[in-house]
């Protein structure tokens, strides 16, 4: 909805903190560093996936804030039930990669152990490897991450699930199995190696709905984008 989006985009600068990170509520003058790196990464990634435009000044401020966060020049120490810094950095680098702002050196502070990551982070890693030139052992790592994702895919009847589902619900980072299912469809939509699996994945993602919707607002956005793009690419067939 272009009109609704224009309202959101015009209001966006009032939600950015002093470092350019987006906040869930407009930051207070006495708390100028209240923005969330994870929310910022989500806004940038989802906007890019939807093909919408952000106001250039706000976009550049958010990209600058995420870059500073990844490089350790700013910190956000928010409550979390488990250590999540590497996962947050991967989400930030994935968002930066969509705008040509990600560099291989940004991965230097992250322990590259995709088998131990939640599925959302593994999908971020797949997208980073696809977009960022110069990552060491890139081809081998691409094969590895796709093997990990395939190994985690399971089906209960027609419903797509992940073998790591119980540990994948990182709700404080807006990650869930529903969102992961749709984000994986989007990540492999143009990959010939996944072409035969895609229809089953889309049906499996739809089967995760309850009363016509996925669990969260973020999952519903990713799901809508995945369905739109799948239809545009394969509906004629």
KOLZA-235144 format. One line per field, with one value per residue (C-alpha): x, y, z; residue number from 1; residue in three letters. Coordinates in pm, 1 decimal, always signed. Layout:
% KOLZA-235144
px: [X, ...]
py: [Y, ...]
pz: [Z, ...]
n: [NUM, ...]
res: [ala, ...]
END
This chain:
% KOLZA-235144
px: [+0.0, +195.3, -4.7, +36.1, +402.8, +457.1, +320.1, +549.6, +852.4, +789.9, +761.7, +1066.7, +1328.1, +1153.3, +1209.8, +1588.4, +1820.1, +2139.2, +2335.4, +2084.4, +1930.1, +1554.2, +1344.1, +1006.3, +895.3, +1036.3, +1347.7, +1345.0, +1587.2, +1733.9, +1791.1, +1952.9, +2095.3, +1777.7, +1761.2, +1768.1, +2019.3, +1779.3, +1481.8, +1701.4, +1819.9, +1459.8, +1333.4, +1616.2, +1590.8, +1211.8, +1194.8, +1454.4, +1275.2, +945.5, +1105.5, +1005.6, +1217.8, +1326.5, +1392.7, +1760.1, +1870.1, +1699.7, +1827.6, +2185.7, +2158.3, +2037.2, +2306.3, +2566.6, +2431.4, +2435.1, +2790.1, +2905.0, +2733.3, +2893.2, +3235.7, +3205.8, +3205.5, +2866.9, +2703.0, +2349.2, +2328.8, +1964.1, +1820.6, +1819.3, +1761.3, +2080.3, +2394.8, +2286.7, +2554.4, +2679.5, +2322.6, +2243.6, +2560.9, +2475.0, +2130.9, +2294.8, +2550.3, +2276.0, +2080.5, +2394.0, +2463.9, +2134.3, +2261.8, +2618.4, +2753.4, +2877.2, +3249.2, +3415.2, +3614.9, +3288.7, +3273.4, +3601.5, +3442.3, +3189.7, +3257.2, +3154.6, +2977.5, +2654.5, +2564.0, +2514.1, +2315.9, +1937.9, +1789.1, +1727.1, +2101.8, +2181.1, +1950.4, +2125.4, +2459.1, +2335.7, +2230.3, +2559.9, +2759.7, +2550.2, +2599.9, +2941.8, +3250.9, +3576.7, +3453.3, +3724.7, +3627.8, +3306.9, +3217.1, +3276.7, +3080.6, +2789.9, +2772.1, +2794.9, +2518.6, +2281.0, +2347.0, +2270.7, +1942.1, +1836.4, +1919.1, +1697.8, +1395.3, +1127.4, +760.7, +473.7, +217.9, +227.5, +352.1, +709.5, +899.8, +1261.9, +1437.4, +1565.9, +1222.0, +1207.8, +1534.3, +1464.1, +1199.0, +1416.8, +1113.3, +1314.2, +1480.8, +1147.1, +1259.5, +1028.7, +974.4, +699.8, +930.0, +1215.5, +1001.4, +912.9, +1260.4, +1410.9, +1172.0, +1284.8, +1652.9, +1647.3, +1381.0, +1633.3, +1856.0, +1812.1, +1923.4, +1608.8, +1361.3, +1202.8, +1167.7, +1015.2, +647.1, +646.9, +816.0, +554.2, +266.0, +445.3, +481.9, +112.4, +23.2, +188.1, -87.7, -347.5, -684.9, -541.4, -234.1, +116.9, +225.5, +369.9, +336.3, +693.0, +625.2, +313.5, +517.2, +785.7, +513.0, +326.5, +646.2, +738.2, +396.1, +397.5, +743.4, +678.9, +357.7, +532.5, +809.1, +618.4, +246.8, +262.9, +395.8]
py: [+0.0, +299.1, +557.2, +378.2, +319.2, +690.6, +769.5, +517.7, +633.0, +1000.7, +928.4, +701.8, +972.9, +1049.9, +687.0, +691.3, +742.0, +946.3, +661.3, +606.7, +290.1, +247.5, +238.9, +80.1, +417.3, +764.9, +797.4, +1040.4, +1331.4, +1191.3, +846.9, +915.4, +561.4, +358.0, +217.8, -151.8, -300.1, -591.1, -369.5, -160.9, -471.0, -592.0, -260.0, -239.7, -605.4, -617.9, -287.8, -410.6, -744.2, -563.9, -336.1, -21.6, +288.9, +451.8, +826.3, +853.4, +1037.8, +786.7, +491.5, +617.4, +688.6, +333.8, +180.4, +389.0, +283.5, -85.4, -55.4, +104.7, -171.2, -451.7, -287.9, -245.3, +133.9, +140.4, -113.5, -208.8, -423.3, -518.0, -793.7, -1137.2, -1487.9, -1611.3, -1476.5, -1330.5, -1086.5, -1304.3, -1368.2, -995.2, -912.7, -1166.7, -1007.3, -665.8, -780.5, -950.7, -623.6, -429.7, -679.9, -586.1, -230.1, -314.3, -210.7, -546.7, -631.2, -968.3, -813.3, -750.1, -1124.0, -1111.6, -1084.6, -1365.7, -1731.2, -1902.7, -2209.8, -2233.4, -2577.1, -2417.0, -2114.6, -2077.4, -2122.6, -1749.5, -1687.5, -1974.9, -1813.6, -1479.7, -1654.4, -1807.3, -1464.4, -1307.0, -1571.5, -1519.3, -1143.0, -1066.5, -1131.5, -1215.3, -1430.0, -1694.3, -2044.5, -1898.7, -2188.6, -2449.9, -2250.5, -2210.5, -2587.4, -2635.0, -2389.4, -2536.5, -2885.2, -2759.6, -2605.0, -2915.3, -3132.9, -2918.9, -2932.0, -3176.9, -3221.2, -3319.8, -3416.5, -3113.6, -2875.7, -2753.3, -2764.2, -2749.0, -3011.7, -2723.6, -2563.9, -2565.7, -2372.5, -2144.1, -1924.5, -1624.4, -1405.0, -1112.0, -1084.0, -1128.0, -1469.8, -1771.0, -2091.8, -1923.6, -1641.6, -1883.9, -2093.0, -1791.1, -1638.5, -1966.2, -1967.6, -1614.1, -1703.7, -1997.7, -1877.5, -1822.3, -2120.6, -2402.6, -2656.1, -2583.6, -2555.9, -2900.0, -2848.5, -2500.8, -2590.1, -2827.9, -2561.0, -2301.3, -2538.1, -2635.6, -2273.2, -2205.7, -2509.3, -2341.5, -2079.4, -2076.1, -1920.6, -1779.1, -1611.1, -1685.7, -1633.9, -1281.9, -961.9, -1000.6, -1359.4, -1242.0, -986.3, -1238.6, -1488.5, -1240.9, -1145.8, -1511.4, -1595.0, -1290.6, -1367.0, -1739.3, -1664.6, -1415.0, -1661.9, -1990.3, -1920.5, -1955.9, -2308.6]
pz: [+0.0, -130.1, +66.3, +398.4, +325.4, +256.4, +602.2, +767.0, +568.6, +644.2, +1016.7, +1026.4, +1101.4, +1432.6, +1538.2, +1488.1, +1782.6, +1786.6, +1627.3, +1345.6, +1492.4, +1478.8, +1796.2, +1857.4, +1998.2, +1931.3, +2152.5, +2442.2, +2457.0, +2779.5, +2619.2, +2279.9, +2239.3, +2274.1, +1921.1, +1836.1, +1593.1, +1533.3, +1453.1, +1223.0, +1037.2, +1001.6, +863.3, +610.3, +502.8, +475.9, +289.6, +41.1, -4.2, -66.4, -325.2, -135.2, -84.1, +240.6, +271.1, +169.7, +483.6, +714.1, +511.2, +522.5, +895.1, +962.5, +742.0, +923.4, +1261.5, +1169.1, +1033.3, +1358.4, +1557.0, +1354.7, +1378.3, +1755.6, +1755.5, +1929.4, +2161.1, +2249.6, +2561.7, +2580.9, +2797.4, +2634.0, +2771.8, +2605.0, +2440.7, +2108.4, +1988.3, +1699.5, +1581.4, +1593.8, +1401.6, +1131.7, +1090.1, +1065.0, +806.1, +604.4, +595.0, +498.6, +220.6, +55.0, +8.9, -92.2, +248.3, +383.4, +385.9, +457.4, +742.9, +930.7, +1000.7, +1192.4, +1537.0, +1476.7, +1554.6, +1229.6, +1368.7, +1165.7, +1303.6, +1645.5, +1527.9, +1526.2, +1180.5, +1132.4, +1162.2, +923.2, +663.0, +720.8, +666.5, +339.4, +212.8, +320.0, +134.4, -177.6, -181.9, -33.5, -243.4, -71.5, +216.6, +274.8, +149.4, +13.7, -218.4, +50.6, +306.5, +63.4, +19.3, +395.8, +484.4, +228.0, +364.8, +716.2, +606.8, +412.6, +712.5, +936.6, +705.5, +810.1, +723.3, +949.2, +686.1, +458.4, +729.8, +694.7, +1021.0, +1132.5, +1341.8, +1559.4, +1593.3, +1973.8, +2002.2, +1702.3, +1868.2, +1950.9, +2012.5, +2152.4, +1809.4, +1625.1, +1493.3, +1473.4, +1279.6, +1076.1, +970.8, +904.0, +668.3, +455.2, +470.6, +350.4, +53.0, -33.0, +12.5, -230.8, -474.2, -755.2, -675.3, -931.2, -670.5, -466.9, -755.0, -709.0, -333.5, -347.7, -412.4, -116.8, +99.0, +6.8, +82.5, +402.5, +505.3, +438.7, +649.7, +948.0, +956.8, +1234.1, +1146.1, +825.4, +970.4, +1088.6, +1448.3, +1438.1, +1237.6, +1112.7, +1003.8, +819.1, +626.1, +528.0, +437.4, +218.4, +36.7, -15.0, -160.8, -388.6, -523.5, -562.0, -755.0, -980.3, -1060.9, -1095.6, -1138.6, -1516.3, -1468.6]
n: [1, 2, 3, 4, 5, 6, 7, 8, 9, 10, 11, 12, 13, 14, 15, 16, 17, 18, 19, 20, 21, 22, 23, 24, 25, 26, 27, 28, 29, 30, 31, 32, 33, 34, 35, 36, 37, 38, 39, 40, 41, 42, 43, 44, 45, 46, 47, 48, 49, 50, 51, 52, 53, 54, 55, 56, 57, 58, 59, 60, 61, 62, 63, 64, 65, 66, 67, 68, 69, 70, 71, 72, 73, 74, 75, 76, 77, 78, 79, 80, 81, 82, 83, 84, 85, 86, 87, 88, 89, 90, 91, 92, 93, 94, 95, 96, 97, 98, 99, 100, 101, 102, 103, 104, 105, 106, 107, 108, 109, 110, 111, 112, 113, 114, 115, 116, 117, 118, 119, 120, 121, 122, 123, 124, 125, 126, 127, 128, 129, 130, 131, 132, 133, 134, 135, 136, 137, 138, 139, 140, 141, 142, 143, 144, 145, 146, 147, 148, 149, 150, 151, 152, 153, 154, 155, 156, 157, 158, 159, 160, 161, 162, 163, 164, 165, 166, 167, 168, 169, 170, 171, 172, 173, 174, 175, 176, 177, 178, 179, 180, 181, 182, 183, 184, 185, 186, 187, 188, 189, 190, 191, 192, 193, 194, 195, 196, 197, 198, 199, 200, 201, 202, 203, 204, 205, 206, 207, 208, 209, 210, 211, 212, 213, 214, 215, 216, 217, 218, 219, 220, 221, 222, 223, 224, 225, 226, 227, 228, 229, 230, 231, 232, 233, 234, 235, 236, 237]
res: [unk, unk, unk, unk, unk, unk, unk, unk, unk, unk, unk, unk, unk, unk, unk, unk, unk, unk, unk, unk, unk, unk, unk, unk, unk, unk, unk, unk, unk, unk, unk, unk, unk, unk, unk, unk, unk, unk, unk, unk, unk, unk, unk, unk, unk, unk, unk, unk, unk, unk, unk, unk, unk, unk, unk, unk, unk, unk, unk, unk, unk, unk, unk, unk, unk, unk, unk, unk, unk, unk, unk, unk, unk, unk, unk, unk, unk, unk, unk, unk, unk, unk, unk, unk, unk, unk, unk, unk, unk, unk, unk, unk, unk, unk, unk, unk, unk, unk, unk, unk, unk, unk, unk, unk, unk, unk, unk, unk, unk, unk, unk, unk, unk, unk, unk, unk, unk, unk, unk, unk, unk, unk, unk, unk, unk, unk, unk, unk, unk, unk, unk, unk, unk, unk, unk, unk, unk, unk, unk, unk, unk, unk, unk, unk, unk, unk, unk, unk, unk, unk, unk, unk, unk, unk, unk, unk, unk, unk, unk, unk, unk, unk, unk, unk, unk, unk, unk, unk, unk, unk, unk, unk, unk, unk, unk, unk, unk, unk, unk, unk, unk, unk, unk, unk, unk, unk, unk, unk, unk, unk, unk, unk, unk, unk, unk, unk, unk, unk, unk, unk, unk, unk, unk, unk, unk, unk, unk, unk, unk, unk, unk, unk, unk, unk, unk, unk, unk, unk, unk, unk, unk, unk, unk, unk, unk, unk, unk, unk, unk, unk, unk, unk, unk, unk, unk, unk, unk]
END
